[in-house]
Amino acid sequence: MTIQCGFGSKDLAEVFLESRPIRERCEAKAFYVESEFVSAVWLVLDFMDFDLDIVKKLKMALMGSTGVQYDHSHVVTTHNHGCSTCDRLHHDLLCRLAGECAASAKRNARQAKIRHACITLKEQVNYHRRVFIPEVAGTATCFWGPAPANGFESSPFVEHYLSELGAGRLVCNGAVNTSRPAVPFPTGDGRLFVVEFRAFDDSPLGSFVRFAAHAVCCNRPEYYSSDYPWHVRTELAKSLGGIPIFFNGPCANIAPGIVDKTSGAERWLGRLLAEEAFRAISSSEYKPLTVMNDAIRPVRLPVRREVIDNKVEVSDEMPKDLVEKRRFLERRRLKSTLPFLRAKYLNGEPSPCNDIEIELGFLRLNELKIVAFPGETFSSTAYYDDNNLMTVTEHGRTVMYIPPDEERRLGGYESICSVTDFGAERILRTATEKLLEKS
């Protein structure tokens, strides 16, 4: 079978409606692949949380520029918090530039050889940001602060959380001195995947790198930035050549290990990942790209009752008991978040109903399989002990967090900011397993 693939890249500086300096450049990256039977394009953008209407427009642009069918046009984002979300972008211009990026990838397509590797980092650089607190019989979420420099210590955050909760406030960052026993946050998904493509004459085409951690190392309101993925791509372009594409792994519950957002952690983390990726791939052997398959599988997930009814029941009086106070404050935050969740739910849907459609993406290249999940999928949902299976996040539209039922019961930020209901994660996981069985 003759298979060709190519890579494209486009600067997206023009698409921002707000005027801010751009630090790490925000880009579109495209991967185009075709066989005698099917062609596909994967577009990766330095944004997050795309709604259904902009995903549809982008897919139409990919179709128009490459001729790829709608069901083989994939839109993925890096879950980057350092760029505006879709309501503050020039949509028409973004679609045009995305189409040009994909067209460039198609023009660059050549017969290729491929190699890939998967390693687990020896050094902990990310962490599972949800911590169970016995005093509140539930979970709190710590956005940033734990890092290699402080041993990923959870106790100072827990002490701060309890102090603020006693005063009637929910917090997701901060630390105070404490005599609580030292308990580190566990590591997140520490696996690093790298895939390299070269033409038969050994000229570089491009590469994929996948790591799971929120892109939140340096997101600040005074500038735009594509965060640590930019540094991964920049450094890997130097060592491997071609056009590197960064995919974020399912990272709903995973944060990078940063003390604060001004310490340069985006450079440190990006360079470390690029160095480890180059080291990992250097010992792998190339094989001609002879197997390719691509698919999108729609999945319907149940919507939580509050979003459907546009109503959150919460009492007026704050309880004194810490357990009940935590539940009360989380319900109150859900009430304030409801307009945002409701907008995600209704966006692009023909009419409101009890479930919502998302899409799983799938790509097979030789023995390597890539499964792409929607929105903010938890690492536990997408974890497979298989070095030939790469799982990525932010495929297509978002429904925000999709917590496993046991995590949803424990509360925390992720259980609040979710369009879907109990059972959604189980449906998503089952659909993924069926997709893999058929591939």
N, C-alpha and C positions, 0 to 999 in steps of 0.2 A: 504494500500500500504506500502511495506517495503522500507524504504529509509535509506541509510547509507551515512555518510560523514566523512571526515578526513582532517587533516592539515599536511603540511610538511614545512620544513625550510632548507635553505642551504646557507652557507657563500660563497660569490662570490669574495673573495680576489684574487684568482688565475687568474681571467679573464682579469685583467688590463694589457695592453701592456706597459704602462708607469710606472716607479717606483716612487711612492709617498707614504708617510705615510697614513694610513687609520685611521681616527678618529672615527666617528660613522660608525659602520660596514655596508657594503653594502650587501644586502641579496636577495635571492629568497624566496618567500612564495607561497605555493600552497594550494588550496582548491579543494578537490575531492568530488563529490556527485554522487550517483547512485540510480536509482529505477529499477523496473522490465522492464521499457520501454526505459530508456535513461541514459547515464552516461555523466558527464561533468567535466572538470578541468579548474580552473581559476588560472593562473600563474601571480604573481605580482612581479615586479622587481624594484629595486632602481635606475632606469635610467630615460631617457626621449627621446622623439622624435625618436622612432624606425622606420626604413624604412621597406618597404614591404618585401625585400629579407630576412632580419633577422627574421621578424615575421613569414614568411613561414617556415624557418628552425626550429624555436622554436616550432611551432605547430606540425611539423613532429616529433620532439623529444618527445613532449607530447604524441602524438599518439603511438610512439614506446614503450614508457615506461609504458603506462596505458591502451592502447587499445581503448582509447576514440576516437571517430570519429573526423575528421578534423573540421567539422562545429560545434563541441561542445568543441573545444580547444581554450581557450581565453588567449591572451597575453595582460597584462596591465602593465603600469609603474606608478610610484608615481610622475612623473613630477619633478624628483630630478635633480637640476642643479649642485650638488656637486660631480657627477661622470661623467666620460667621456661618450659621446654618442657612438653609435654603431660602428663608424669607428675606434675607438681606443680600441676595445675589442677583445679578443680571441674568435671568434664566435663559433668555434667547441667546445671549452671547455665550453663556456656558455651554449650551447645547451645540452651538456652532463649533466652538473650540474642541469640545469632546469628539464631535464628528471628524474634525480635521486630525485629531490625535489618532483615532482609530483608522482613518484612511492611510495615515503615514505608516502605521503598523502593518497594514495589508500590503502597501507598496514595498515594505522592507522584508516581506516574507520570503523565506528560502527553506530548502530542505535542511533539516537540522539533526544534530546529535544532542543528547541530553544526559545529564547526570544529576543525582540528588543525594542529599544526606540529611540526617536528623540526629541532633545531639541534645543532651540535657546539660545546661550550663552548670559548671562546678560552683560558680559564685552565685549567691542569691542576689538578684537584682529587681525582683518584683515580689509582691506579697498578696495573699488572700485577705482582702481588706475588711471582711465581715468578722466580728469577734462576738462570741456569746458571753453575756454578762449575767451571772447567776442572780444578782440582786434585782434585776428587772425581768428575769425569766424570758429573755429575748436577745436579739442581736442588734449591735450598733455598727455603723459603717464609718470607716476612717479613710477619708479621701487621700490625704498625703501627710507626711511627717515621719512615719517609720522608714528607715533607710539602713544601708550597710553601716553607716557611721554610728548609729545608736543601737545596732543589733536587732533592728525591727521590733523594738520593745513595745508591747501593747499596754502595759500597766499605766504609764503616764496618761495615755489617751483615755483609758477606762475611768481613771480617777476624775479627769476633767469632764467626761461625759456625765458621770453620776452627779458631780457638783452642779453642772448646768441643768440637768434634769430636775434636781431638787428645787432649782429656781424657776422651773417651768419652761425650759428651753431645750430643744433638740440641737445637737451639734454633730458635725461630721469631720472636724479637725480640731487640733489643739492638744496641749499636754501640760500637766502640772507635776510637780514633785510628789512622790508617793512612796509609802512604805509597803504597798502591795507587793506580793511575790512577783519576780520578773517572769513574764510569759511572752515569748516572741510571737509575732504574727507568723503563721506558716507561709511557706513559699507558694507562689502561684504556679501556673503551668510554666515550668522552666525549660520546655523544649524549644529548640531553634531549628527550623526547617530552612533549607536552602536548595534551590533548583537552578542549574545553569544550562543555557542553550548556546550552542555554537554551530556555525555553518560547517559543511563538510571540509571546507578549506581552512578551518580552524579560526576563522574570524569571529569575534564575539557578537552575539545577537542581544542577549539580555539575561536576566535572572529574576527569580522570585526569592524573597526572604519573608519568613513568617515568624512572628513572636507575639505573645499575648501580654499586653499591658495597655491600660488607658494612655492615650497620647495627651498627657497633662503635665509634662515636665516644666513648661514655660508659658502656658496660656495666660496672657495678661491683656487687659483692655487697651493698652496704649499701642499695640502693634499686632499684626498678623504673623502667624508662624505655623509651619507644618510639623514643628516639634521634632522629637527624636527620629521619626521615619525619614526626615530629610537627611540627617547625618548618616543613617544606615545606607541610604541610596548613594549619597555623595562618596562615601568611603569605599563602598563596594564597586562603584563605577571605576575607581582608581585601580583596584586590585583585579577585577574580573573583566572590565570593559563592558561595552554594550549599555543597555538601559535597564537598570535594576527597578523592580517593582516591589514595594513593601505591602504585605498583607498583615493586618492585625488578627491575632487569634481571638477566639471567644473570650472576652475580657470583662464581662459584666461585673464580676467580683474580684478583678485583679487590677492592682495599681502598681506603677513603677516605684521603686524605692528612692524617694527624694525627700530631703529635709525641708526644702522650700522651693519656690518657683523662680528663684533668682540665682541659684548656685551653679548654673551651667550643666545640670544633670542631663539635659537633652543631648549635649555634645558627648559627655562621658558615656551615656548609655548607647547612643547611636554608633559611636566608634567601637565600643566593646562588642556589640552585636555583629558589626561588619567584620571585625577581626576574627571572631569565632566562626562566623559563616564561611569566610575564606579558608580558615584552617580546616574546617569540617569537610568542605567540598574538595579540597586539594587532593585528598586520598581516594576519591571516588573515580570510577571509570566511566567514560562516555559510552553510550549505546545509541545507535541510530533510532530516531523517533519513528516508530512503525505502528503504534497503536494510539488511537485517539477517539474519545467519545465525549459528548457534551450534552447536558440536559438541564432543564429547569422543571422543578416539581412543585406545583401549588399545594399548599396545606392550609386548612382552615382551623383557626384557634378560637376557643371561647373567649368572649369579652366579659370583663367584670361587670357586675350588676350596677355599681355606682356610675360607671361610664355610660352604660345604656340608658339608665334613668336620669342621668345628669343631676345626681343628688347624693350627698353623703350625710348620713345620720350621725350626729355627734352632740353630746350633751353640752349645756352651757357652763356647767360647774366643773372645774378641774379637780380630779381626785387627789388625795394626799398620799395614798399608797403608791410606791415607786412603780410597781408592776402596772397598776391601772393608769398611772400618770403617763407612763411610756406609751401605752395603747391609746390613751386619749389624745396625746400630742401627735401621734402618727396619724390618727383619724383626722385631726384638724389640719395637718399638712396635706393629707390627701384631698381634703375639701378645697384648699387653696390651689392645689395642683390640677384639679379636675378640668378647668377650661383648657389647659394645655393637652391633657390626655384625650379629652373629647375631640379636640381639633385633629389629633393624630388618628383617632378612630374614624372620623367622618371624611378625612381628606381623600378625595378620589373615589370614594365608595358611591355606587349608584343610589343606595338607600340604606339607612341604618338597619342592622339586624343583630342577632345574638352572637355572631362570630365574625371573624375578620380573616382575610386571605393574605398569607405571606408566601414567599417562594424560597425553596432550597435550590442552591446552584450546585452543579456537579461537573467536574472535568477529569477525564482520565488521560494520562500521557504515559505510554508504556505501562509499567507496574504502579506508577504513582497515581494516587487518587486524591482529588481535592473536593471537599464538601464545604459549601459556603452557607452560613446560617444568617437569619435576619436579625436586625435590631441588636439588643444587648443580651446575647445568649450567655449563660453561665458556662464556665469551663467544664464543670462536671457533666453538663448535657452533651458536650462535644468532645469529651475525652475518649480516645481509643488508643489502646496500647499497640500501636502499629506504626512503624517508621515509614511505611509506604502510604500513609493516610494523613493528609494535611488538612486541618480544619481551620476555616477563617470566618470572620464575622462581618456584619454590616452589609449584607447582600440584599439589594432591593429596598423596599420600604421598611420603615421601623415601626414597631409597636412598643418601643422602649424595652424595659427589662422583662425577661421571661423566666422568673425564678422557679426552680423546682418546688414542689408543694411543701416539702419540709422546710425549705428556706423561707417561703412565703409566710408560713405559720410563725416563724421566729421574728418577723417584722424587719425593721431596718429600712434604710433609704430605698433599696431596690424593690422592696415589697410595696412601697408607696407609688413609685414612678413606673407603673405598669398598666398597660391597657388591657392585658389579658387576665384571665381568671385561673383558679385552681384547675388543674388538669391540662393546661396548655403545654407546659414543658414536657409532660409525658407523651402527649400527642406528637409533639415535634421530634422527640427522641425516637418514637416508634416509626414515624415517617422516614427518618434518616436511616434507620436500620433496614427498612424495606428497600429504600433507594440503593443502599450498598449491596444488598442481596441480589438485586437485579442487575448490578453493574459487573 
